[in-house]
Amino acid sequence: MTARTLYRKLVDSHTVVELDPDNVLLFCDLHLMNEYTSPQAFAGLHDQGREVLMPGQNVAVVSHIIPTHPGAFRVIQDPASALQASNLKRNCDRHGIALFDTNDTLQGIEHIIAPEHGMIRPGMVVICGDSHTTTYGALGALGFGIGTSEVEHVLATQTLVYRLARDMRIRIDGRLPVGTTSKDLVLMVIGRIGAQGARGCVVEFCGSAIEALSVEARFTLCNMAVEAGARGALIAPDAAAIDYVLARAPDITGEQRTAALAHWATLFTDDGAPFDIEHRFDAADVVPYVTWGTSPDQAVPVTGRVPAANGEQRTSLLQAMRYTGLAEGTPLEGLPVQHVFIGSCTNARIEDLRAAAAVVKGRHVAPGLRAMVVPGSGAVKRQAESEGVAQVLIDAGFEWRQPGCSMCLAMNDDVLAPGQRCASTTNRNFEGRQGRGAITHLMSPAMAAAAAVTGHITDVRQLEPLA
Amino acid sequence: MNDTARGPVAGIAAALDIANLDTDQIMPKQFLRGIDKAGLDRGLLWDLRFDGDGRPRPDFVLNRPAWTGTRVLVAGPNFGCGSSREHAVWGLQQYGIEAVVAPGFGEIFYSNALNNGLLVAAVSPEDGLALLNEANADEPLHIEVDAVSMTVRTPTRSVPFTLSERHRRMVLDGLDLIGASLAYRDRIEAFAATHHATHPWVKDVARRTRQRLGRT
């Protein structure tokens, strides 16, 4: 049998029909929905008099629009957003689809809820009307984002007409230096290969540096692969990934467990399997990275400067400088920020909050700066509270909020004012992303925490030790 | 249906010389609060078209009188990257845009466009630059984007674009993709039965997990 990549194995095992050499009808094991990319899909389905083919393989989460103000009960004030939430509930009730509703205590961001409750299992195909569905590659599941027409297609058929991607392998060997994280690693990779560097590809990450990452750190890495244009990201499931899943999926027992383990052991790229593109990076090169511009690939080491606007990119570099108010050669370190946001499907898991707390413990948020932590889910929030992580952050002057997507895309009422500069653990620094005219600098939770206590972009490795 | 079912998209082109123009900018978040597709033409390229007080920016190409009725966007590389929001495609179409020419598109946007019959013409970086320069003039450029011959034509040049045969048929014939896939319903259900017999831990995983967790 010919050697296959992990990606090809996942596609082959989910192909219902080969439609033509480039397209297959792909079976989808799990379909996640949210309140803002699914309404028109349900409406289309109803207009055509169609049913949901396999409701048990579908789940919905209200996550993008919900307010995060502290308090027991959440009320969505914006009437249009409230209608989106009630409409989602109505659609889920009508079709018997599982829902995490606005005031569910397990509520949070779809990409955090799904794996933390064991819904993501190695070898699955997982899709969602949200681009950061690539996150699930961390568990050896093929996850990718789709549009609303495709949401409707999945509801009606539990399949997608799927155009095959190319295989890319990114190998990273070595050890991440102290003070750096998978967020820094992924910002370095995107910075080097570019925002289109993996366009049309499913990226398999491998190498000793990847094997050494925790599962949560792998989520961060795969989450942001889409920012290099990747159609998917994969890490072959190892013992760490399998332990993570089994600890959260108590239904997998007995004979099923034996069969599942046997299947998961086949989920790797065969020796000699062909990749269309290969990259290699050295983990030793990773330093704390921050973005200076308006595209995630405009990332530089925190010790670096805004680059010169040369070459083919000149126009877009100048445009980014105009928007962020930074000139060529400006050092990133020392740049004042007015806001710090720790949250999002990239970095709002317990490990992220622990990392932030470790930096701010015994310190205080700089005067005049607003710092906010939005945990990724109700479960993360409770865990952080029971471990004392929340109290450390609160004592340092952070706002401790209810879970949700919040200021990652600012679709709820957490929005920055024009001109505000934000140190953010999110995935996108696009123009207007966190508010019209607001400026986003992407970085790791530890780096965001360091910015919070100093009031400016700071190399977390250089923070003075506390006496 | 034959190839003449839908003629070329012909009309005025507007140049958007911006790399990585993301769907956040094509359709900002404040326009994503609907449960239908209505009114998205208003939100299209909002921050580029309007200033902070909601007044049209007179220097933005789509606001210039000569570009009224623009049907084609000539854009920079990686047009439509970022968020999966299909609202970006709906907004373009409601505004009257029928084709976008660019040296490469964001992946999800590309599929979204074709699923809605928006013609996305991927040209080489060199041709893309030449077309941008030509469209970036004082007078509007008349352009034809032809899915039959797979060419973009202007008064001075004709350049090829790529589109897979399946996607070409979707643009030309306006396929009902769901209807076509439902024709395979028996095979889908047979596949699922086998798949779930051999991988029972993925069957009804959403419903079973929700039941285990209880509604709280």
Interface residues (C-beta under 8 A of the other chain):
Chain A: H14 V16 V17 L19 D20 D22 N23 L25 F27 D29 L30 H31 Y36 T37 P39 Q40 A43 Q48 R50 L53 M54 P55 G56 Q57 N58 V59 I65 D78 A80 S81 L83 Q84 N87 G96 I97 A98 L99 D104 T105 L106 H117 G118 M119 R121 G123 M124 G129 D130 S131 G145 I146 G147 T148 S149 E150 E152 H153 A156 T157 Q158 T159 V161 R163 A195 Q196 R199 G200 G229 R231 A249 P250 D251 I252 Q256 A259 A260 H263 S295 Q313 T315 S316 Q319 L409 A410 M411 P418 R428 F430 E431 G432 R433 R436 G437
Chain B: D17 I18 A19 N20 D22 D24 Q25 P28 K29 L32 R33 G34 I35 D36 K37 D47 G52 G76 P77 N78 C81 G82 S83 S84 R85 E86 V89 G104 G106 E107 I108 F109 S111 N112 N115 N116 S164 E165 R166 L177 I178 S181 L182 Y184 R185 R187 I188 F191 A192 H195 T198 H199 P200 W201 V202 K203 D204 V205 A206 R207 R208 T209 R210 R212 L213 R215 T216
